[in-house]
Amino acid sequence: MKATLVANLTQAWQTLHQQGLLPDPNPERIEVVSTKDPKHGDYACNLALVLAREANLNARDLAEQIIQNLPENPDLLSTEVAGPGFINFQLRPEAKAEIVDQVLSQATNYGTRPPGSEQRILIEYVSANPTGPLHVGHGRGAALGSCLARILEAAGHTVECEYFINDAGRQMDILAISVWLRYLELCGEPVIFPEAGYQGDYILDIAADCHRTRGDVWRASFENIRAGAPDDGPDEDGHNMYLDFLILRTRDFLDETIWTELASVAVDTLLERIRRDLDHFGASFDYWQSERELLDDGKVEQTIAQLREAGHLYELEGALWFRSSEFGDEKDRVVQRSNGQWTYFATDIAYHADKMARSYGTAINIWGADHHGYAGRVRAALQALGIDPERLEILLVQFASLYRGKQKISMSTRSGEFVTLQSLQHEVGQDAARFFYVMRKSDQHLDFDLQLATEQSVDNPVYYVQYAHARICSILERAKDEEINIPEDPCDLSPLTDEGERALQKQLSRYPDAVLRSAQEREPHHLTVYLRKLAQEFHAYYNAVAVLVDELPVCQARLRLIMAVRQTLGNGLNLLNIDAPESM
């Protein structure tokens, strides 16, 4: 109906343009919205308010002229001016009821646009360092990315997803030394483990696997390696000299192939666990891009060479700097350290240049809120490379705090004491975890209540929505048991006159807008809000009106209505990759 109203308003605008009152019509400037208050009709438009200044007319007077030039629309009961110049549209009851047949005829396609009718989009999300298992903090980005991919596809975009594997640099050295020191402990060596090493039990598990499969082959004297080491702990610059000393000495003592194998075993083990956890969580990826491959393929050198040739680099104190401040960043950035090593920023420049070379209209990065200051420098690098920085969208995800009732659960990734994504799913289930993660805007802090997520009550939002779907399935099963003819084809819907029935019809008509808004704003929470409202309208209707009544025409009309509600609930839950149960 919205599309029809926009077309009608465009026609009226065209007529007024021909009369010299308005500029050339532009349908993109016409916004038709569903009204919240039934007193204001079913839809409202602010076009007269938008164009009043250009027309040099009072907005209410312009609204009256627009209405006078609207083409005849048999679905409209009334059209009137309201407030300072809004145009309100009231639909005929028969037109409202048509949404039921529309939902059921389109089925799983209801609320979607044709595939490939919009942009080609790449979403990079999670991309957690393979130095430990995924924890609840990563879960919010995983839920947002995977839900957004499905919603954007429903909105007509071609979407691909990617995980960037940070498998190069110092963090890999810290991972390797952490595993090897635990391995030495299993060999009987008296190890003094650095406080800046990775502390979790998962490090012990990897070390134990290495010891089971290799015995003492990798063993070396820890006393010899530690000889001359500085004290453990950070220096005035925050560097752990003891840890760095152990890394350098170990690489000298061990054959380089052993060190490489050690790091590879650790990364591969953790990456396999990350893949498994994400798969179980309903987050899938088309590509897994390795940072190490970018380095080995020479793409980092090639990209930095482009910046050098364009005059955007300079040397200072032995390091190579990018003039990012000339492109809006707060200061210049190092791309190559004085020791010749590339910075993480250098590999990130190459990675984003590679993304853009793959012909995506838009690349979306989903990052943690702690990356807030990083966005400017990446966009600056793209601009310096001659790439439109507006093609890169960055969504920042705020942190999630974990509660059990009113008790906050403390977590520390440094000490290895954190709740893993896997254990969260075991406790609350995939459906509750995903729904809770996307209930709020991604840039808002989230308090995740484990106790509430497991409750089977109306206070648990995902249970409330799923229960509405299951309730409808139960009614339909009862209808079959009572041998009531369930209308699979359109039937007379004129008996749908109850206030609750009209509220459901109106809510059904809002579903496509909820999907489109979620896609346009990159915010799945609009869809969760919609589903909770539709479930609320249905539960209220269920408690007030009997569906299976003796009057067959009334019964069949109501069955068609709740079948449309079930279909829409199922469609929305599917976009969130959440189960739509038939019984609970």
C-alpha positions as CSV (number, residue, x, y, z in Angstrom):
1,M,0.0,0.0,0.0
2,K,2.9,2.4,0.8
3,A,4.2,2.0,-2.8
4,T,0.7,2.8,-4.2
5,L,0.4,5.9,-2.0
6,V,3.8,7.1,-3.0
7,A,2.8,6.7,-6.7
8,N,-0.5,8.6,-6.1
9,L,1.4,11.4,-4.3
10,T,3.9,11.5,-7.2
11,Q,1.1,11.9,-9.7
12,A,-0.4,14.8,-7.6
13,W,3.0,16.4,-7.4
14,Q,3.4,16.1,-11.2
15,T,0.1,17.9,-11.7
16,L,1.1,20.7,-9.4
17,H,4.4,21.0,-11.1
18,Q,2.7,21.4,-14.4
19,Q,0.7,24.2,-12.8
20,G,4.0,25.9,-11.8
21,L,3.5,25.4,-8.1
22,L,6.1,22.8,-7.3
23,P,9.5,21.7,-8.6
24,D,10.1,18.5,-10.6
25,P,8.7,15.6,-8.7
26,N,11.1,13.3,-6.9
27,P,9.5,10.2,-5.3
28,E,12.6,9.8,-3.1
29,R,11.4,12.8,-1.1
30,I,8.0,11.3,-0.4
31,E,7.9,9.5,2.9
32,V,4.8,7.6,3.8
33,V,4.8,6.1,7.3
34,S,2.4,3.9,9.3
35,T,0.7,5.9,12.0
36,K,0.9,4.8,15.6
37,D,-2.4,6.3,16.6
38,P,-5.5,5.0,14.7
39,K,-7.1,8.4,15.2
40,H,-4.5,9.7,12.6
41,G,-5.6,7.1,10.0
42,D,-3.5,4.2,8.8
43,Y,-0.7,6.2,6.9
44,A,0.6,9.7,7.1
45,C,2.8,11.8,4.8
46,N,4.7,15.1,5.5
47,L,5.2,16.0,1.8
48,A,3.4,19.4,2.2
49,L,5.6,20.3,5.1
50,V,8.7,19.4,3.1
51,L,7.7,21.4,0.0
52,A,5.9,24.3,1.6
53,R,8.9,26.7,1.5
54,E,9.8,25.8,-2.1
55,A,6.2,26.4,-3.1
56,N,6.0,29.6,-1.0
57,L,2.7,28.3,0.4
58,N,1.3,27.5,3.8
59,A,1.8,23.8,4.5
60,R,-1.9,23.1,5.2
61,D,-3.0,24.9,2.1
62,L,-0.4,22.9,0.0
63,A,-1.6,19.7,1.6
64,E,-5.2,20.5,0.5
65,Q,-4.0,21.1,-3.1
66,I,-2.1,17.8,-3.1
67,I,-5.2,16.0,-1.8
68,Q,-7.4,17.6,-4.5
69,N,-5.0,16.4,-7.2
70,L,-4.6,12.8,-6.0
71,P,-5.9,10.1,-8.4
72,E,-8.9,8.0,-7.3
73,N,-7.8,5.1,-5.1
74,P,-10.6,2.6,-4.3
75,D,-8.6,1.3,-1.2
76,L,-8.9,4.7,0.6
77,L,-11.8,5.4,2.9
78,S,-10.7,9.0,3.6
79,T,-7.8,11.4,3.1
80,E,-7.5,14.5,5.2
81,V,-5.1,17.3,6.4
82,A,-4.0,17.0,10.0
83,G,-1.9,19.2,12.3
84,P,0.5,21.7,10.7
85,G,0.2,20.0,7.3
86,F,0.3,16.2,7.4
87,I,-1.7,14.2,5.0
88,N,-3.5,11.3,6.7
89,F,-4.8,8.3,4.8
90,Q,-7.6,6.0,6.2
91,L,-8.0,2.6,4.4
92,R,-11.2,0.8,3.8
93,P,-11.6,-2.3,6.0
94,E,-11.5,-4.5,2.9
95,A,-8.2,-3.0,1.9
96,K,-6.7,-3.7,5.3
97,A,-7.8,-7.3,5.1
98,E,-6.1,-7.8,1.8
99,I,-2.7,-7.9,3.7
100,V,-3.7,-11.3,4.9
101,D,-3.9,-12.8,1.4
102,Q,-0.8,-10.9,0.4
103,V,1.2,-12.5,3.2
104,L,0.0,-16.0,2.6
105,S,0.4,-15.8,-1.2
106,Q,3.9,-14.5,-0.9
107,A,4.8,-16.8,2.0
108,T,8.5,-16.8,2.7
109,N,9.0,-14.0,0.1
110,Y,6.8,-11.6,2.1
111,G,8.7,-8.6,3.1
112,T,11.7,-9.3,0.7
113,R,12.9,-7.7,-2.5
114,P,14.2,-9.5,-5.6
115,P,17.7,-11.0,-5.1
116,G,20.5,-9.0,-6.6
117,S,18.2,-5.9,-7.2
118,E,20.4,-3.8,-4.9
119,Q,24.2,-3.5,-4.1
120,R,26.9,-6.1,-3.8
121,I,28.0,-5.9,-0.2
122,L,30.9,-7.5,1.8
123,I,30.5,-7.8,5.6
124,E,33.5,-8.5,7.7
125,Y,32.7,-9.4,11.2
126,V,34.1,-11.1,14.4
127,S,37.7,-11.4,13.0
128,A,38.8,-12.2,16.6
129,N,42.5,-12.9,17.0
130,P,43.1,-16.6,16.9
131,T,44.8,-16.5,20.3
132,G,41.9,-17.9,22.3
133,P,38.3,-19.2,22.1
134,L,35.5,-16.8,21.3
135,H,33.9,-15.3,24.4
136,V,30.6,-13.5,25.0
137,G,32.0,-10.2,23.9
138,H,32.6,-11.7,20.4
139,G,29.1,-13.1,20.4
140,R,27.4,-9.7,19.9
141,G,29.4,-8.9,16.8
142,A,28.7,-12.5,15.5
143,A,25.0,-12.1,16.0
144,L,24.9,-8.6,14.5
145,G,27.0,-9.6,11.4
146,S,25.1,-12.8,10.7
147,C,21.7,-11.2,11.2
148,L,22.6,-8.2,9.1
149,A,23.8,-10.4,6.2
150,R,20.4,-12.2,6.1
151,I,18.4,-8.9,6.4
152,L,20.4,-7.2,3.6
153,E,19.8,-10.2,1.4
154,A,16.1,-10.0,2.1
155,A,16.3,-6.3,1.1
156,G,17.7,-7.3,-2.3
157,H,21.4,-7.0,-1.8
158,T,24.0,-9.6,-2.8
159,V,25.9,-10.3,0.4
160,E,29.1,-12.1,1.2
161,C,30.8,-12.5,4.6
162,E,34.4,-12.6,5.5
163,Y,36.6,-13.3,8.6
164,F,40.0,-11.6,8.7
165,I,42.5,-13.9,10.5
166,N,45.2,-12.0,12.3
167,D,47.7,-14.8,12.1
168,A,50.9,-12.7,11.9
169,G,52.9,-10.4,14.2
170,R,53.8,-10.3,17.8
171,Q,50.6,-11.8,19.1
172,M,51.5,-15.1,17.3
173,D,54.9,-15.0,19.0
174,I,53.1,-14.6,22.4
175,L,50.8,-17.5,21.6
176,A,53.6,-19.7,20.5
177,I,55.8,-19.0,23.6
178,S,52.8,-19.5,25.9
179,V,52.0,-23.0,24.4
180,W,55.7,-24.0,24.4
181,L,56.2,-23.0,28.1
182,R,53.2,-25.0,29.1
183,Y,54.6,-27.9,27.0
184,L,57.9,-27.6,28.9
185,E,56.1,-27.9,32.2
186,L,54.6,-31.1,31.0
187,C,58.1,-32.3,30.1
188,G,59.1,-31.6,33.7
189,E,60.9,-28.3,33.2
190,P,60.7,-25.7,36.1
191,V,59.1,-22.9,34.1
192,I,58.5,-19.4,35.4
193,F,55.5,-18.4,33.2
194,P,55.4,-14.7,32.2
195,E,52.4,-12.8,33.5
196,A,51.8,-11.3,30.0
197,G,51.6,-14.7,28.4
198,Y,48.2,-16.2,27.5
199,Q,46.9,-17.8,30.7
200,G,43.8,-19.8,29.8
201,D,43.2,-23.5,30.2
202,Y,43.0,-23.7,26.4
203,I,46.7,-23.1,26.3
204,L,47.3,-26.1,28.5
205,D,45.0,-28.2,26.3
206,I,47.1,-27.3,23.2
207,A,50.3,-28.0,25.0
208,A,49.0,-31.3,26.2
209,D,48.1,-32.3,22.7
210,C,51.6,-31.4,21.5
211,H,53.1,-33.4,24.3
212,R,50.9,-36.4,23.6
213,T,51.8,-36.4,19.9
214,R,55.4,-35.4,20.1
215,G,56.6,-36.5,23.5
216,D,59.8,-34.6,24.6
217,V,61.0,-33.8,21.0
218,W,60.6,-30.1,21.5
219,R,62.1,-30.0,25.0
220,A,64.9,-27.6,25.9
221,S,66.4,-26.5,29.1
222,F,64.3,-23.7,30.5
223,E,67.2,-22.6,32.8
224,N,69.5,-22.1,29.8
225,I,66.9,-20.1,28.0
226,R,66.0,-18.0,31.0
227,A,69.6,-17.2,31.9
228,G,70.1,-13.5,32.0
229,A,66.5,-12.7,31.7
230,P,65.1,-9.4,33.2
231,D,62.5,-9.5,35.9
232,D,58.9,-10.3,34.9
233,G,56.4,-7.4,34.6
234,P,56.0,-4.3,32.5
235,D,58.6,-1.6,32.1
236,E,57.8,2.2,32.1
237,D,56.6,1.9,28.5
238,G,54.3,-1.0,29.3
239,H,56.4,-3.6,27.5
240,N,57.0,-7.0,29.2
241,M,60.8,-7.3,28.8
242,Y,60.8,-10.8,30.3
243,L,58.3,-12.1,27.8
244,D,60.1,-10.5,24.9
245,F,63.4,-12.0,26.2
246,L,61.9,-15.5,26.3
247,I,60.6,-15.2,22.7
248,L,63.9,-14.1,21.3
249,R,66.0,-16.7,23.2
250,T,63.5,-19.5,22.4
251,R,63.7,-18.7,18.7
252,D,67.5,-18.9,19.0
253,F,67.4,-22.2,20.8
254,L,64.8,-23.9,18.7
255,D,65.1,-24.7,15.0
256,E,63.0,-22.1,13.1
257,T,60.9,-24.9,11.6
258,I,59.9,-26.1,15.1
259,W,58.9,-22.5,16.1
260,T,56.9,-22.2,12.9
261,E,55.2,-25.5,13.5
262,L,54.5,-24.7,17.1
263,A,52.8,-21.4,16.1
264,S,50.9,-23.1,13.3
265,V,49.6,-25.9,15.6
266,A,48.4,-23.3,18.1
267,V,46.7,-21.1,15.5
268,D,45.1,-24.0,13.6
269,T,43.7,-25.5,16.8
270,L,42.2,-22.3,18.0
271,L,40.9,-21.3,14.5
272,E,39.2,-24.7,14.2
273,R,37.5,-24.1,17.5
274,I,36.5,-20.6,16.4
275,R,35.0,-21.9,13.1
276,R,33.1,-24.6,15.0
277,D,31.7,-22.2,17.6
278,L,30.6,-19.7,14.9
279,D,29.0,-22.5,12.9
280,H,27.0,-23.7,15.9
281,F,26.0,-20.1,16.6
282,G,24.6,-19.7,13.1
283,A,27.3,-17.3,11.8
284,S,28.8,-18.5,8.5
285,F,31.5,-17.0,6.2
286,D,32.2,-17.2,2.5
287,Y,35.9,-16.3,2.9
288,W,38.6,-16.6,5.6
289,Q,41.3,-14.1,4.7
290,S,44.7,-14.7,6.3
291,E,46.9,-11.8,7.3
292,R,49.9,-14.0,6.7
293,E,48.8,-14.7,3.1
294,L,48.7,-10.9,2.5
295,L,52.3,-10.7,3.6
296,D,53.5,-13.8,1.8
297,D,51.8,-12.7,-1.5
298,G,53.5,-9.3,-1.4
299,K,50.3,-7.4,-1.2
300,V,51.4,-5.3,1.8
301,E,54.6,-4.3,0.0
302,Q,52.7,-3.5,-3.2
303,T,50.1,-1.3,-1.4
304,I,52.7,0.6,0.6
305,A,54.7,1.1,-2.6
306,Q,51.6,2.8,-4.1
307,L,51.4,5.2,-1.2
308,R,55.1,5.9,-1.5
309,E,54.9,6.6,-5.2
310,A,52.0,9.0,-4.6
311,G,54.1,10.9,-2.1
312,H,52.1,10.0,1.0
313,L,54.9,8.4,3.0
314,Y,58.0,9.9,4.8
315,E,60.8,8.5,7.0
316,L,61.4,9.7,10.6
317,E,63.7,8.2,13.2
318,G,64.2,5.1,11.0
319,A,60.4,4.4,10.7
320,L,58.2,4.8,7.7
321,W,55.1,7.1,8.3
322,F,51.9,7.6,6.4
323,R,50.7,11.2,6.1
324,S,47.2,10.3,7.3
325,S,46.6,13.7,8.9
326,E,46.4,15.2,5.4
327,F,43.3,13.0,4.9
328,G,41.4,13.9,8.1
329,D,43.1,11.6,10.6
330,E,44.2,13.2,13.9
331,K,47.8,12.4,13.3
332,D,50.2,10.6,11.0
333,R,50.7,6.8,11.4
334,V,53.6,4.4,11.3
335,V,53.4,1.7,8.6
336,Q,56.9,0.2,9.0
337,R,58.9,0.1,12.2
338,S,62.5,1.0,12.5
339,N,63.3,-2.8,12.7
340,G,61.7,-3.3,9.3
341,Q,58.6,-5.0,10.5
342,W,55.2,-3.9,9.1
343,T,52.7,-2.5,11.5
344,Y,49.2,-4.0,11.9
345,F,48.0,-0.8,10.2
346,A,50.1,-1.5,7.1
347,T,48.5,-5.0,6.7
348,D,45.1,-3.4,7.3
349,I,45.6,-0.9,4.5
350,A,46.5,-3.7,2.1
351,Y,43.6,-5.8,3.3
352,H,41.1,-3.0,2.7
353,A,42.6,-2.1,-0.6
354,D,42.2,-5.8,-1.6
355,K,38.5,-5.7,-0.5
356,M,37.7,-2.7,-2.6
357,A,39.4,-4.2,-5.6
358,R,36.9,-7.1,-5.5
359,S,34.1,-4.8,-6.9
360,Y,31.9,-4.5,-3.9
361,G,29.7,-1.5,-3.9
362,T,30.0,-1.3,-0.1
363,A,32.2,-3.0,2.5
364,I,30.9,-3.1,6.0
365,N,33.2,-3.7,9.0
366,I,31.7,-4.7,12.3
367,W,34.3,-3.8,15.0
368,G,34.3,-3.5,18.8
369,A,33.8,-0.1,20.3
370,D,37.5,-0.1,21.3
371,H,38.3,0.4,17.6
372,H,36.6,3.8,17.5
373,G,39.8,5.7,16.8
374,Y,40.9,3.3,14.1
375,A,38.2,4.1,11.5
376,G,39.7,7.5,10.5
377,R,43.1,6.2,9.6
378,V,41.7,3.3,7.5
379,R,39.5,5.7,5.5
380,A,42.4,8.1,5.2
381,A,44.5,5.3,3.6
382,L,41.7,4.4,1.2
383,Q,41.4,8.0,0.1
384,A,45.2,8.3,-0.4
385,L,45.0,5.2,-2.6
386,G,42.3,6.9,-4.8
387,I,39.4,4.8,-3.3
388,D,36.2,6.4,-2.3
389,P,36.2,6.1,1.6
390,E,32.4,6.3,1.6
391,R,32.4,2.8,0.3
392,L,33.6,1.6,3.7
393,E,31.0,1.5,6.5
394,I,32.2,0.8,10.0
395,L,29.7,-0.3,12.6
396,L,31.0,-0.2,16.2
397,V,29.6,-2.7,18.6
398,Q,29.5,-1.8,22.3
399,F,30.5,-4.2,25.0
400,A,28.1,-6.7,26.6
401,S,28.0,-7.2,30.4
402,L,26.9,-10.5,31.7
403,Y,24.5,-10.9,34.6
404,R,22.7,-13.7,36.3
405,G,19.7,-11.9,37.7
406,K,21.2,-8.9,39.5
407,Q,24.6,-10.4,40.0
408,K,27.2,-9.2,37.5
409,I,29.7,-11.9,36.2
410,S,33.2,-10.6,36.1
411,M,35.5,-11.5,33.2
412,S,39.1,-11.0,32.3
413,T,40.5,-12.1,29.0
414,R,44.1,-11.4,30.1
415,S,43.9,-14.0,32.9
416,G,41.8,-16.4,30.8
417,E,38.8,-16.1,33.1
418,F,35.9,-15.4,30.7
419,V,32.6,-17.0,29.6
420,T,33.1,-18.5,26.2
421,L,30.5,-18.2,23.4
422,Q,30.2,-22.0,23.5
423,S,29.3,-22.1,27.2
424,L,26.8,-19.3,26.7
425,Q,25.0,-21.3,24.0
426,H,25.0,-24.3,26.3
427,E,23.4,-22.4,29.1
428,V,20.8,-20.3,27.2
429,G,20.6,-21.8,23.7
430,Q,21.4,-20.3,20.3
431,D,18.0,-18.7,19.9
432,A,18.0,-16.7,23.1
433,A,21.7,-15.7,22.7
434,R,21.1,-14.4,19.2
435,F,17.9,-12.5,20.0
436,F,19.3,-10.9,23.2
437,Y,22.4,-9.8,21.4
438,V,20.5,-7.9,18.7
439,M,17.6,-6.5,20.9
440,R,19.4,-3.2,21.2
441,K,21.2,-0.8,18.9
442,S,24.7,-2.1,18.4
443,D,26.2,1.2,19.6
444,Q,24.4,0.9,23.0
445,H,25.8,-1.0,25.9
446,L,24.1,-4.4,26.5
447,D,23.3,-6.0,29.8
448,F,22.8,-9.7,29.0
449,D,20.8,-11.5,31.8
450,L,21.4,-15.2,31.7
451,Q,18.6,-15.9,34.1
452,L,16.0,-14.0,32.0
453,A,17.2,-15.7,28.8
454,T,16.3,-19.1,30.2
455,E,12.9,-18.1,31.7
456,Q,9.8,-19.5,30.0
457,S,7.7,-16.4,30.7
458,V,6.4,-13.3,29.0
459,D,9.3,-11.4,30.4
460,N,11.7,-13.3,28.1
461,P,11.4,-11.6,24.8
462,V,12.5,-14.5,22.5
463,Y,10.2,-17.0,24.4
464,Y,7.4,-14.5,24.0
465,V,7.8,-14.3,20.2
466,Q,8.4,-18.0,19.7
467,Y,5.4,-18.8,21.9
468,A,3.2,-16.7,19.7
469,H,4.3,-18.8,16.7
470,A,3.8,-22.1,18.6
471,R,0.3,-21.0,19.9
472,I,-0.9,-20.4,16.3
473,C,0.4,-23.9,15.3
474,S,-1.5,-25.3,18.2
475,I,-4.7,-23.6,17.2
476,L,-4.3,-24.9,13.6
477,E,-3.7,-28.5,14.9
478,R,-6.9,-28.2,17.0
479,A,-8.8,-27.1,13.9
480,K,-7.5,-30.2,12.1
481,D,-8.5,-32.4,15.0
482,E,-12.0,-30.9,15.0
483,E,-12.1,-31.4,11.2
484,I,-12.6,-27.7,10.5
485,N,-11.8,-26.8,6.9
486,I,-8.7,-24.6,7.1
487,P,-8.8,-22.3,4.1
488,E,-5.6,-22.6,2.0
489,D,-7.0,-20.2,-0.6
490,P,-8.4,-16.7,-0.2
491,C,-11.8,-16.5,1.5
492,D,-14.2,-13.8,2.6
493,L,-12.4,-11.7,5.2
494,S,-15.2,-9.3,5.8
495,P,-15.9,-10.9,9.2
496,L,-12.6,-9.5,10.5
497,T,-14.2,-6.5,12.3
498,D,-12.8,-6.9,15.8
499,E,-10.4,-4.2,17.0
500,G,-7.7,-6.8,17.7
501,E,-8.1,-8.2,14.2
502,R,-7.6,-4.7,12.7
503,A,-4.6,-4.2,14.9
504,L,-3.0,-7.4,13.6
505,Q,-3.7,-6.5,10.0
506,K,-2.0,-3.2,10.4
507,Q,0.9,-4.8,12.2
508,L,1.3,-7.3,9.4
509,S,1.5,-4.5,6.8
510,R,4.4,-3.0,8.7
511,Y,6.7,-6.0,8.3
512,P,8.3,-5.0,5.0
513,D,9.1,-1.6,6.4
514,A,10.8,-3.2,9.5
515,V,12.9,-5.3,7.2
516,L,13.9,-2.4,5.0
517,R,14.6,-0.1,7.9
518,S,16.8,-2.8,9.5
519,A,18.7,-3.1,6.3
520,Q,19.0,0.6,5.6
521,E,20.1,1.5,9.1
522,R,22.2,-1.6,9.5
523,E,20.3,-2.3,12.7
524,P,18.6,-5.7,13.3
525,H,17.0,-4.4,16.5
526,H,14.2,-2.8,14.4
527,L,13.2,-6.3,13.5
528,T,13.2,-7.6,17.1
529,V,11.1,-4.7,18.1
530,Y,8.6,-5.5,15.3
531,L,8.4,-9.2,16.2
532,R,7.8,-8.4,19.9
533,K,5.0,-6.0,18.9
534,L,3.4,-8.5,16.5
535,A,3.6,-11.2,19.2
536,Q,2.0,-8.8,21.7
537,E,-0.9,-8.0,19.4
538,F,-1.4,-11.7,18.8
539,H,-1.3,-12.7,22.5
540,A,-3.8,-9.9,23.3
541,Y,-6.1,-11.1,20.5
542,Y,-5.8,-14.7,21.6
543,N,-6.8,-13.8,25.1
544,A,-9.8,-11.7,23.9
545,V,-11.2,-13.6,20.9
546,A,-12.0,-17.3,20.2
547,V,-10.7,-18.3,16.8
548,L,-12.5,-21.7,16.5
549,V,-16.1,-20.6,16.6
550,D,-19.2,-22.3,15.3
551,E,-19.8,-19.7,12.5
552,L,-17.7,-21.2,9.7
553,P,-17.2,-17.9,7.7
554,V,-15.9,-16.1,10.9
555,C,-13.8,-19.1,11.9
556,Q,-12.2,-19.4,8.5
557,A,-11.5,-15.7,8.3
558,R,-9.8,-15.8,11.7
559,L,-7.8,-18.9,10.7
560,R,-6.5,-17.0,7.6
561,L,-5.6,-14.1,9.8
562,I,-3.5,-16.1,12.3
563,M,-1.9,-18.1,9.5
564,A,-0.7,-14.8,8.2
565,V,0.6,-13.8,11.6
566,R,2.4,-17.2,11.9
567,Q,4.0,-16.7,8.4
568,T,5.2,-13.3,9.3
569,L,6.6,-14.3,12.7
570,G,8.4,-17.2,10.9
571,N,9.8,-15.0,8.3
572,G,11.2,-12.5,10.8
573,L,12.7,-15.2,13.1
574,N,14.3,-16.8,10.0
575,L,16.0,-13.5,9.2
576,L,17.5,-13.6,12.7
577,N,18.4,-17.3,12.2
578,I,16.2,-18.2,15.1
579,D,13.9,-21.2,15.3
580,A,10.1,-20.8,14.8
581,P,8.9,-23.7,17.0
582,E,5.6,-25.4,16.3
583,S,5.2,-26.4,20.0
584,M,6.7,-25.3,23.3
